[in-house]
Amino acid sequence: MDMQQLALEEAALKTLADTVMDRLKTVKAEMQEALTTGGVGKVDATLPDGTKVATISRTDSKPAAVVVDSEAFLAWVRTNSPHNVTTRLVTEVRPAYTTALLAEMTAAGTAEVSDKETGVVDSVPGVEVRATRSTTHSVRPTKDGRALIAEAWRTGALGHLNLPQLTAGPEA
């Protein structure tokens, strides 16, 4: 293949990919809104003839403990568990201890830990329990879903959908 033809093919594919990605972002946001407002956890994607080609599943965010003020967190650990602080050029809480504490607070649903011996509950400054990712959803095609969708595309069976067409861009 000559370089001019490769250049044109790459430019065409890039334009198509950008157009599809823009539409996908819009549809994904609309699907998320529909799942959330409808209180729906899962919906099947079916072709006009009823053949299931994919499953859309909502993924809810789960609250988790995160360090939001590392200095306050370090000061608390320095007082309450000094052997879990290491000093190099930078003073920081040992990562394994941070992971363990955050997991404990995530499980408890609060930025507090209890002393195993005394049972005393201590609030941990610099940590909050908050949603760590936004609510989203996944698309899982069936075993032959991709091939069925490709065939439906080729035969025009998806013509009723608002799929992107390559049209003249804003600079045209």
C-alpha positions in Angstrom: 0.0 0.0 0.0 1.4 3.4 -0.8 1.9 6.1 1.8 -0.8 8.5 0.3 -3.4 5.7 0.6 -2.3 4.8 4.1 -2.5 8.5 5.0 -6.0 8.8 3.7 -7.1 5.6 5.3 -5.7 6.7 8.7 -7.3 10.2 8.4 -10.7 8.6 7.4 -10.5 6.1 10.3 -9.6 8.8 12.8 -12.5 11.0 11.6 -14.9 8.0 11.9 -13.5 7.0 15.3 -13.8 10.6 16.7 -17.4 10.9 15.3 -18.4 7.5 16.9 -16.7 8.4 20.2 -18.6 11.7 20.4 -21.9 10.0 19.9 -21.0 7.2 22.3 -20.3 9.7 25.1 -23.7 11.3 24.5 -25.5 7.9 24.4 -23.6 6.6 27.4 -24.6 9.6 29.5 -28.3 9.3 28.4 -28.2 5.5 29.2 -26.7 6.3 32.6 -29.5 8.9 33.3 -32.2 6.4 32.2 -30.8 3.6 34.4 -30.5 6.0 37.4 -33.8 7.7 37.1 -35.6 4.5 36.3 -34.0 2.7 39.2 -33.0 -0.1 36.7 -30.0 -2.3 37.4 -29.8 -4.2 34.1 -31.3 -4.1 30.6 -30.8 -6.3 27.6 -29.8 -4.9 24.2 -31.8 -6.7 21.5 -31.9 -6.5 17.8 -35.3 -5.6 16.1 -36.0 -9.3 15.7 -35.6 -9.8 19.5 -32.1 -11.4 19.4 -30.2 -10.4 22.6 -26.8 -9.0 21.7 -25.6 -7.5 25.0 -26.5 -6.7 28.6 -26.2 -3.2 30.1 -25.5 -3.3 33.8 -25.5 -0.4 36.2 -22.5 -0.1 38.6 -23.2 1.9 41.7 -20.4 3.8 43.4 -19.4 2.4 46.7 -18.2 4.8 49.5 -14.6 4.2 50.6 -12.2 5.9 53.0 -9.7 8.1 51.3 -6.9 10.3 52.8 -7.9 13.9 52.0 -5.4 15.6 54.3 -2.1 13.7 54.3 -0.5 16.0 56.9 -3.4 15.5 59.4 -3.4 11.8 58.8 0.4 11.6 59.3 0.2 13.5 62.5 -2.5 11.1 63.8 -0.5 8.0 62.9 2.7 9.5 64.3 0.9 9.8 67.7 -1.2 6.6 67.6 1.0 4.2 65.8 4.5 5.7 65.4 6.1 2.4 64.3 4.0 2.8 61.1 5.7 6.0 60.2 9.0 5.9 58.2 11.3 8.9 57.7 13.4 9.2 54.6 13.8 12.4 52.6 10.0 12.4 53.0 8.1 11.5 56.1 5.1 9.4 55.3 2.8 6.7 56.7 3.8 3.2 55.6 1.6 2.4 52.5 0.6 -1.0 53.9 -0.6 0.6 57.1 -2.5 3.3 55.1 -4.2 0.5 53.0 -5.1 -1.5 56.1 -6.5 1.6 58.0 -8.5 2.8 54.9 -9.9 -0.7 54.4 -11.0 -0.8 58.1 -12.6 2.6 57.8 -14.3 1.7 54.5 -15.7 -1.4 56.1 -17.0 0.6 59.1 -18.3 3.3 56.8 -16.8 6.1 59.0 -13.4 7.8 59.4 -12.9 6.2 62.8 -10.8 3.3 64.0 -11.1 1.4 67.3 -8.1 0.3 69.3 -8.1 -3.6 69.4 -7.1 -3.8 73.0 -9.0 -0.9 74.6 -12.0 -0.6 72.3 -11.5 3.1 72.3 -12.9 4.6 69.0 -10.7 7.3 67.6 -11.7 9.7 64.8 -8.9 9.9 62.2 -8.3 13.4 60.9 -7.5 13.8 57.2 -9.7 10.9 56.1 -13.2 11.0 54.7 -15.5 8.2 53.5 -16.8 9.3 50.1 -17.8 7.9 46.8 -14.5 7.1 45.0 -16.0 6.7 41.5 -19.1 7.9 39.8 -22.0 5.6 39.1 -21.5 4.1 35.7 -22.6 1.0 33.7 -21.0 -1.7 31.6 -21.9 -3.2 28.2 -21.2 -7.0 27.9 -21.9 -8.4 24.5 -23.3 -12.0 24.3 -21.0 -14.6 22.9 -22.0 -13.8 19.3 -23.3 -10.3 20.0 -20.5 -8.4 18.2 -21.0 -10.5 15.0 -24.7 -10.1 15.2 -24.5 -6.3 15.6 -22.0 -6.1 12.7 -24.4 -8.1 10.5 -27.3 -5.9 11.5 -25.2 -2.9 10.6 -24.4 -4.3 7.2 -28.0 -5.2 6.4 -29.4 -1.9 7.6 -31.4 -3.4 10.5 -30.0 -0.7 12.8 -31.3 2.2 10.5 -33.8 3.2 13.1 -31.1 4.2 15.6 -29.5 7.6 15.8 -26.0 6.3 14.7 -23.5 8.9 13.5 -23.2 9.7 9.9 -20.0 11.4 8.6 -21.2 14.9 7.7 -19.3 18.0 6.9 -17.6 19.3 10.1 -17.9 22.9 11.5 -14.9 24.0 9.4 -16.5 22.9 6.1 
